[in-house]
Amino acid sequence: MKKFIFLFLLVLTISACSNVEKADYLNINKSELKSSYDSSDYDKLKDDLKTNTIFLAGEIHGIKENYTLRMNLLRFLKENADVKYYLAEMGYSSSSYINKYLSTGDEKYLFLVTNSIVGSYDYSIEDVEFWRSLYKYNSSILEKEKIKVIGLDLEHQYWISIIHLNDILKNKELGPNMTVVLKELNRLTSYICPDINNTENILKNVQGIKISYLKKITENINKDLEKRKFLYKKILNKQEFRDLELTLSNSRDTARIYSNIDDNRSFNCEREKSIYNNFLKVYNELGSSKYFGQWGGFHILQKSRYDEDSFASYLNLKDSPVRKKVVSIKFVYDNSKHKTTNRKLLNAFKEYSNSKFTLYKLKNSDSIGDGPCPINDYDPSDITEYFQYGILIRDPKKVTAL
């Protein structure tokens, strides 16, 4: 009997210590975030700024608060880690038009992209206001410090690539071999977007435009480029030539991967690989720059899940130039509608949070303690093999459709 009482008391003591450790850890390693930007709110991230290159936040799409955090994180990382590039979950051509908007303030470029995503989560007032906020922020800093956007994803709105290729090559003297191709490119562009100042009905115009059209044009331009690269380099300036190569590569991937869209697993696998390869092209050019991106939650997981590789898991491969230099921040939503949020993680964060947004720095499962943690969303691996920070978002709201 005495032995039983001793073991019972020992279990209680261990459990109590574990709960104290958990409370101490989460309380010490949390930061209550305001909706308005305050750099000091994000100081918990500072230890990871010098030694890392890429910072990724993972969201569930369609949430209003995502955009508040996106702008605040981008500002903090710009001002404290000199992040100059925003890695966007969009195609390269779409990001090129966003950059045109950011450099000119002309919203026809912004709405060319926005009106092409009607029906998606990003077709929202919050998305438009995010880009307007970034334009305003860029306007307040030196030209060489301005944040640029780099689209790494497939060009899901593939007609934007057609318009972009036409913008790059129209009125260029590429000889009789390309006359038919350039005329077709211009014809398709005029059909898709007869007036770039009025793109509200662009989705109606593209219904007759198949992705096979982009594939054929891309193949023809690419074949000619391989044969006469010297001519293209002579006719196009450095930025135009870079845009052409990256758009052609992105278009080829888009057409190839979309041809297998009915096989969801294969589509997702090839998409993640393409995103990573697109990053490598950019990294080889920009080198040791630092980057921030906010993507759907799966893309930012740094370890393969159920044998499905993600963008961030590719970034941590042995041959990756940024291996072990990636920081992932997972958004966790306190709302019963979001079933993808792990309940253990949610309950642990809620217990020590008193505000709309709370940032937690994570070490490993043992350091957080038992009870709701270790946090095993995916497998018995330590949670920090997937992400290193979490942000609790209380009472999230849906975006406001335009």
N, C-alpha and C positions, 0 to 999 in steps of 0.2 A: 504493500500500500504506500509506504514511504517513497519507494522507488518510482511509483506511478505519479505521485504528487510532485516529486522532483522533476521528472520529465515534462510534466504539464507546465510547471513554472518556467522551465527552460525554454519551452516552445513559445510561451507568452513573452518572455524576455527578448528572444530573438526576433519575434514578430514586431514587438514594440520598437526595438532598435532599428529594424528595417524601415518601419513607417517614419521614424524620426529622420533617418537618412534620406528617405524619399522626400519628405517635407523640406528638409534643409537643402537638398540638392535643387529641387524645382524652384524653391523660393529664391535661392541665391542666384540661380541661373535663368531668371525670367526678367522680362522688361515689359512694362505696360506701355503700349503704343497709342499715341494720340492720332486722330484722323488727320489733323493738320500736320504738316511736316515739321519735325524737330529732330535734328541730327543726333542729339544725345539719346533719343529713344532706342537707337540701333547700335549703341556702343558695344553690346554683347558680341557683335560680329567682328569687332576690330582685330581680335587676335588672329583671325583667319585671312585678313586682307593682304598682308605682305607676301605670304607664301603660296597663295592660290591665284589662279588665272581666270577661271570661269565660275560665275555665280548664277545658279539657276533656282528659280522659284516654281513650285508646282501647284496648279490650281485645279478646281473643278470649273469648267467653263460656264459662263452665263450668270456669274455672281457679281453684283454691283460693287462690293467691297474689294474685289480683285484689283480694280483700277486704281483705287486709293493706295493700296500697298505697292502696286507696280511703279507708280510715280515716286512714291516715297523711297522705296528701295533703290530705284535708279538714281535719284538725287544723292542719296547717301553714298552709294558706291562710286558715283562720279566724283563727289567732293572728298572722299576719304581713300579711295583706291585708284583714282584716275581711270575709271571705266569710261571708254569713249564709244563703245559699240554695243548697241542693243540687238541681241539675236532674237529675231521675231519668228513666230510660228506662222509664216507665210512664205510664198514663193519669192524668188529673187526679183522678178519683174515688179511684183506688187510693192516690195520694199523700195525699189528704185523710184516709184511714183510717190511713195511716202517721203522719201528723201527730197524729191523735187518740191513737195509741199513745205517741208521743214526749211528748205533753203530759200524759198520764194514767198511763202505765206499764201500762195494762190490755192484756194480750196478746191479748185476743179480737179487737182491731182489727188487730193484726199478723198473726194467723193467718187472718183473713178474706181478707187479700191473699195470704198465703203458700199457703194451701190451695187457692187459685184458680189457682195456677200449677204444679200437680202435672205432672210430665213435662217441665218446662222446665229450663233450666240454673240458674235462680235458686231452684228448689225444693231447697234445700240447708241443711245445718247452718250453713255459712259465711254464707249470706245472713241467716239469723235472727240469728246472732251479731253480724253487722255492725250491724243495727238495734238490738240490745241494747247494743252498745258506744256507738252514737250517743246512745241514751237516757241511758246512764250519763254520757257526756261532757256532754250538755246539762244534766244534773242538777247538774253541778259549776260552772256559769257562771250569770250573772245572767239573769233572765227575758227582758229586752230583747235579750240577746246570743245567745239560743238559735238553733240552726240549724233552719231549716224546709225541708221538702221540697216541690218543685214538679214534678209530673208533666207532661211536655210531649208525650209520645208518644200514639199512638192508644190507646184503652182496649181492648186486645186481649182482656181478660177483661170483656167488655161488660156482663155481668150485674151487675158491681159498680156500674156507672153507674145501673142500675135501682134497686138497693138505696140508693144515695146520694141519688138524686132523691126516693125515698120518705122517707128520713130528713129531707130538707130541707122537704118539703111536707106530711107527715102531720100531721093535726090542725090544719091551717091553713084558715081560713074564706075560701075563694076563690069562693064562690057556686055556684049550681046548674049553671052551664055547665061546671064542672070536676068535678062529683061523680062522673060515670062514669069519667073519666080517673084520678082519684085512687083510686077503688075498684079499678080494674084494676092500677094501680101497686102498691097495697098487697097485692093478691092475688098478683101475680107475686113480690113480695118475700117473702111468707110461704111461697110454694112453693120459691123458690130457697134461702132461708135461714130455715128455721123457728126456728132457735135460734142466735143469733150467738155463743153461748158454745161451740157444738159445730159447727164447720164442716169437719170432716174429710171428710165425704162430699158437699161442696158441688158437686163436678164431676158426680156422679151426678144431682143434682137439676136441674142446668141443661141436661141433654141435650135436654129438651123445649122449651127456651126459645130461640127463634130471634132473630137480630139484628134481624129485621124488626119484632119487638115493641118493641124499643128505639127504632127509627126512627119508628114510628107514635106512640108516647107522646111522644117528643121533639118531633115536629112539632105535636102537639096543645097541648102546654104552651107551646111557643115562639109559636104563633099567639095564644094567650090573653095571653101576656106582652107581645107587641107592642101588643095592643089596650089592655091595662090595667096598664101598667108602674107607674103611680102606686099602684095597689092592692098590687101585690107589694112595692113599696118600703115601703109602710106596714105591711104584715103581717110581712115578714121583716126581721131585723136586717141590718146592713151586710155582715157576713161571710156570712150565709145567701144574701143576694141575689147577692153576688159568686160564691159557690159555684154557685148556680143557673145564672147566665149562662155561666160557664166549663164547667160540666158539660154544658149543652145544646150549646154550641159543639163540645166534644170529642166528644159523642155523635153529632152530625150528621156530623162528619168521619169518624168511625169507620164509621158505617153506609154512608156514600157510598163511601168508599175500599175497604171490604171487599166491596162489590158488584162490584168489578173485580179481585178477588184472583187470578183465573186468569191475568191479564196481569201477570206478575211485574215487568216493567220499569215499566209504568204505576203499579202498586201502590207500588213503592218510590219513584218520583218524587213521587207525591201524598203519600205518608207524610212524606218529608223536608220538603216544602213546608208541610204541616200542622204539623210540629214547629216550624218557624221561625215560622209565624204565631202559634202558641201562645206562643212566647217573646215576640213583639212585644206581645201583650196583657198579659203579665206585666210586661215592661219599661216599658210606658207607665204602669203603675200604680206600680211600685217605683223607676223611674228609675235613678239612678246607683249603685245597689247593685252588689255584686260577687257572682259566681256560680261554682260548680264543678259539674261533672257528669262521670260516668264512663259511657261508652257503648260499644257495639260499635265496632270500629275504623273502619269506613267513615264513620260519622256525624261523626267529628271531623276528617276531611280538609278542609283549608281551600280546596281548589281542586277544581273539577269534574273528574271522572275518566270518560273515555270518554263525555262529554256527559251524565253522570249527576250531578246536583247532590246535595250532602250538606247536612246541617244546618249544619255549620261553613262550607261554601262560601257558603250563603245569608247567614250572619252577616257575610261579607266583601263583600257586594254594595255598590254605590255608595250606595244609599239606606238601608243598614242603619245603625241608630244606634250600633252597636258595631264598625263597619268598622275594621280594623287594630287592634282592641283585644282580639283573641282569641289565646290561647296553647293550642296542642295538644301533647299528650304521648302518644307512641305506645309501647305495650308491645310488646316484642320477646321471643319465647320461644325459649330454647335447648332445643329438643326436636324431633326429626325428624318427629314426628306432625303438627306444625303447619305444613303446607305453605304457608300464606298468608304466612309470614314470608319476606321477601326475604333470600336467602342472603348477598348482599353486605353488607347492613346487619348481619345476624347475625354474620358473620365479623369485621367491623370492631369491633363491640362486644365480642365474646368475647376478642379479642386483648389487650384492655387491662382486662379485668375479672377480679377475684379473689374475688368474693363472690356471694351468692345474688341480690342486687339491685344493679344499677349504673345510676345516672342519668347521661345524657350531654346536655350542652347543644350544640346544633348551630347553626352559622352558615350556611355554604353549602358546596357540594360542593368547590370549589377550596381552601377553607381547611382542609378535612379531608385533602386530598391524593388521589393516585391510588390504585392498588391496588384494595381493596374498595370505595373511594369514588371518584367521586361515587355516591350511592345513588339509583338510578333505579328505584324500584318500579313507577312508573306511566307515565312519559314522560320526555323529556329535560329537563323543568323542574327547577329547583333543588329539592332535597328539602324545604327550609324553606318552600316555598310550600304544602306540605301539613301539615307539623308542625315544631315548633321544638325539641322535646326527645324523647329516647328513653329508655326504661327496659328494660334487659336483665333478664330473669327466667330464672334457671338451673333446670333440672330441675323444670318446673312439674308440679303434680299436679291430678288431676280433683277437682271438688267432691265433698263427701260427701252423698249423697242422704238426705233425711229419712226 
